[in-house]
Amino acid sequence: MITEGNTKVRIREKAKELFLRYGIRSVSMDDIANQLGMSKKTIYQYYTDKNELVDAVVEDEVQDMQQDCMKCGENAKDAIEEIFLTVDQVVEQLSSMNPMVLYDMEKFHIRAFQRFMEHKNKFLLEVIRKNLEWGIKEGLYRPDIDVDIVSKFRLESMMIPFNIDLFPPSRYKLSEVTKAVIEHYVYGVASLKGHKLIIKYQQHRNKNAKNYETETGKHK
């Protein structure tokens, strides 16, 4: 039985899928309606316009990202593992994401962009700050780090991969640029003890990746 709530969620989820794959501006309400096999009029019964639909998609995505961040913190044994768990999560999220999404939001959907910026400047800044304090306390990060400055540096460095002038989508994968930026950051804040742990985690991850490739290769 399809309820009104289910229909609204279906519209939002399909819009989210299309926006992330093609960018927001490239996807029309007609495109969403066609993909869902329903009329555009039906969509407008639940969302008054594209702006409202974009707002709903961004709010849903922000909630998902915040839950994922909290899980990384809860599951990590130390500050560096939290970074690596975050890398895995972010790379998975961005592997199929069109970097134009953020640009489209900023230019054409300012309310949704402001919601994303609120998430970035409040929630993510606090996550970064706590990770730095945790790493310093454990001796995994350098004790001379200025947490206020470095947390803001890290926050802004998160936006670099989305700069389509620096990293045009035709030449760079968003997920790979993001991974490189995060790894550069964690090496920069790590102490000698932290560097050793980073290498240990990377060796373990590389071993798991090779095992996964071997296992999946057997079933091809």
Phi, psi and omega per residue, in radians:
M1 nan 2.154 -3.124
I2 -1.597 1.989 3.135
T3 -1.599 2.975 3.118
E4 -1.078 -0.711 3.124
G5 -1.096 -0.734 3.123
N6 -1.071 -0.720 3.141
T7 -1.107 -0.741 3.135
K8 -1.099 -0.735 3.120
V9 -1.158 -0.730 3.121
R10 -1.037 -0.745 3.129
I11 -1.106 -0.821 -3.123
R12 -1.092 -0.751 -3.110
E13 -1.169 -0.700 3.121
K14 -1.187 -0.716 3.101
A15 -1.071 -0.755 3.128
K16 -1.046 -0.810 3.123
E17 -1.015 -0.816 -3.106
L18 -1.241 -0.717 3.130
F19 -1.067 -0.797 -3.098
L20 -1.177 -0.562 -3.098
R21 -1.410 -0.722 -2.998
Y22 -1.971 -0.155 -2.998
G23 1.657 2.740 -3.047
I24 -1.304 -0.794 -3.056
R25 -1.123 -0.550 -3.082
S26 -1.304 -0.247 -3.076
V27 -1.843 2.118 3.124
S28 -1.670 2.914 3.058
M29 -1.114 -0.555 3.057
D30 -1.092 -0.734 3.117
D31 -1.037 -0.774 -3.125
I32 -1.137 -0.773 3.134
A33 -1.070 -0.767 3.138
N34 -1.099 -0.719 3.138
Q35 -1.143 -0.540 -3.126
L36 -1.558 -0.205 -3.095
G37 1.209 0.625 3.102
M38 -2.345 2.947 -3.138
S39 -1.406 2.722 3.083
K40 -1.116 -0.548 3.122
K41 -1.045 -0.650 3.123
T42 -1.119 -0.738 3.117
I43 -1.047 -0.717 -3.102
Y44 -1.227 -0.210 3.031
Q45 -1.266 -0.422 -3.087
Y46 -1.868 -0.546 3.140
Y47 -2.305 2.110 -3.004
T48 -1.132 -0.522 3.112
D49 -2.795 3.138 -3.097
K50 -1.134 -0.627 3.118
N51 -0.996 -0.785 -3.125
E52 -1.149 -0.649 3.125
L53 -1.189 -0.733 3.092
V54 -1.084 -0.732 3.095
D55 -0.994 -0.780 -3.108
A56 -1.153 -0.715 3.129
V57 -1.123 -0.791 -3.119
V58 -1.150 -0.720 3.111
E59 -1.077 -0.744 3.118
D60 -1.110 -0.737 -3.140
E61 -1.166 -0.712 3.102
V62 -1.067 -0.777 3.127
Q63 -1.075 -0.736 3.117
D64 -1.104 -0.777 -3.123
M65 -1.106 -0.681 -3.137
Q66 -1.182 -0.693 3.085
Q67 -1.113 -0.737 3.127
D68 -1.100 -0.730 3.115
C69 -1.060 -0.782 -3.107
M70 -1.148 -0.652 3.104
K71 -1.118 -0.708 3.113
C72 -1.042 -0.766 3.131
G73 -1.141 -0.692 -3.118
E74 -1.230 -0.608 -3.059
N75 -1.528 -0.265 -3.064
A76 -1.362 2.470 3.091
K77 -1.466 -0.400 -3.134
D78 -2.704 3.043 -3.060
A79 -1.112 -0.648 -3.121
I80 -1.231 -0.681 3.092
E81 -1.119 -0.612 3.087
E82 -1.036 -0.706 3.103
I83 -1.088 -0.806 -3.112
F84 -1.168 -0.661 3.068
L85 -1.117 -0.660 3.093
T86 -1.143 -0.715 3.097
V87 -0.998 -0.835 3.135
D88 -1.022 -0.776 -3.102
Q89 -1.146 -0.800 -3.093
V90 -1.163 -0.757 -3.138
V91 -1.076 -0.698 3.099
E92 -1.111 -0.742 -3.124
Q93 -1.165 -0.677 -3.027
L94 -1.575 -0.177 -3.056
S95 -1.033 -0.511 -3.136
S96 -2.068 0.326 -3.085
M97 -1.707 2.313 3.081
N98 -1.367 2.158 -3.108
P99 -1.110 -0.213 3.115
M100 -1.247 -0.253 -3.086
V101 -0.978 -0.851 -3.108
L102 -1.153 -0.723 3.111
Y103 -1.068 -0.807 3.137
D104 -1.071 -0.711 3.113
M105 -1.070 -0.831 -3.086
E106 -1.107 -0.644 -3.060
K107 -1.472 -0.627 -2.944
F108 -2.140 -0.217 -3.095
H109 -2.407 1.249 -2.969
I110 -1.096 -0.619 -3.133
R111 -1.134 -0.748 3.094
A112 -1.152 -0.678 3.127
F113 -1.130 -0.708 3.111
Q114 -1.110 -0.637 3.092
R115 -1.141 -0.723 3.097
F116 -1.110 -0.747 -3.124
M117 -1.150 -0.598 3.070
E118 -1.102 -0.777 3.096
H119 -1.049 -0.790 -3.138
K120 -1.124 -0.925 -2.970
N121 -1.353 -0.297 3.111
K122 -1.922 -1.131 -3.049
F123 -1.131 -0.940 -3.068
L124 -1.158 -0.636 3.100
L125 -1.061 -0.712 3.128
E126 -1.182 -0.686 3.085
V127 -1.056 -0.797 -3.136
I128 -1.126 -0.785 -3.133
R129 -1.040 -0.814 -3.139
K130 -1.117 -0.661 3.116
N131 -1.126 -0.728 3.111
L132 -1.102 -0.780 -3.138
E133 -1.116 -0.677 3.107
W134 -1.110 -0.839 -3.112
G135 -1.116 -0.672 3.105
I136 -1.147 -0.769 -3.139
K137 -1.058 -0.634 -3.136
E138 -1.404 -0.218 -3.071
G139 1.441 0.203 -3.134
L140 -1.540 -0.369 3.073
Y141 -1.981 2.718 -3.127
R142 -1.060 2.362 -3.095
P143 -1.252 -0.307 -3.088
D144 -1.526 0.080 -3.115
I145 -1.139 2.328 2.977
D146 -1.514 1.806 -3.018
V147 -1.027 -0.703 -3.116
D148 -1.090 -0.845 -3.107
I149 -1.197 -0.838 -3.043
V150 -1.195 -0.618 3.116
S151 -1.136 -0.666 3.105
K152 -1.254 -0.617 3.048
F153 -1.061 -0.814 3.138
R154 -1.100 -0.705 -3.132
L155 -1.033 -0.806 -3.111
E156 -1.296 -0.526 3.114
S157 -1.153 -0.373 3.091
M158 -1.102 -0.446 -3.067
M159 -1.504 -0.288 -3.070
I160 -0.985 -0.795 -3.115
P161 -1.073 -0.350 -3.128
F162 -1.504 -0.045 3.112
N163 -1.345 1.796 -3.028
I164 -1.287 -0.241 3.043
D165 -1.349 -0.723 3.093
L166 -1.288 -0.744 -3.072
F167 -2.218 1.318 3.140
P168 -1.013 2.345 -3.088
P169 -0.991 -0.417 3.135
S170 -1.221 -0.350 -3.078
R171 -2.015 -0.405 -3.032
Y172 -2.251 2.510 3.021
K173 -1.596 2.262 -3.114
L174 -0.963 -0.768 -3.093
S175 -1.134 -0.661 -3.109
E176 -1.266 -0.690 3.087
V177 -1.120 -0.765 3.128
T178 -1.047 -0.789 3.132
K179 -1.047 -0.779 -3.135
A180 -1.107 -0.718 -3.135
V181 -1.146 -0.749 -3.135
I182 -1.141 -0.757 -3.125
E183 -1.133 -0.666 3.078
H184 -1.069 -0.731 -3.136
Y185 -1.106 -0.853 -3.041
V186 -1.175 -0.594 3.047
Y187 -1.154 -0.593 -3.119
G188 -1.201 -0.585 -3.093
V189 -1.622 -0.255 -3.023
A190 -1.262 2.529 2.987
S191 -1.437 3.133 3.085
L192 -1.045 -0.736 3.080
K193 -1.071 -0.710 3.129
G194 -1.158 -0.688 3.115
H195 -1.033 -0.753 3.137
K196 -1.086 -0.700 3.136
L197 -1.213 -0.673 3.089
I198 -1.011 -0.830 -3.135
I199 -1.068 -0.722 3.127
K200 -1.079 -0.815 3.125
Y201 -1.099 -0.730 -3.113
Q202 -1.142 -0.712 3.100
Q203 -1.085 -0.734 3.127
H204 -1.122 -0.732 -3.132
R205 -1.185 -0.699 3.119
N206 -1.123 -0.681 3.109
K207 -1.114 -0.783 3.114
N208 -1.102 -0.665 3.133
A209 -1.133 -0.735 3.126
K210 -1.142 -0.719 3.107
N211 -1.088 -0.691 3.132
Y212 -1.129 -0.757 3.128
E213 -1.109 -0.680 3.125
T214 -1.142 -0.770 -3.129
E215 -1.144 -0.793 -3.127
T216 -1.211 -0.531 3.108
G217 -1.144 -0.578 -3.133
K218 -1.143 -0.462 -3.039
H219 -1.727 0.082 3.136
K220 -1.381 nan nan
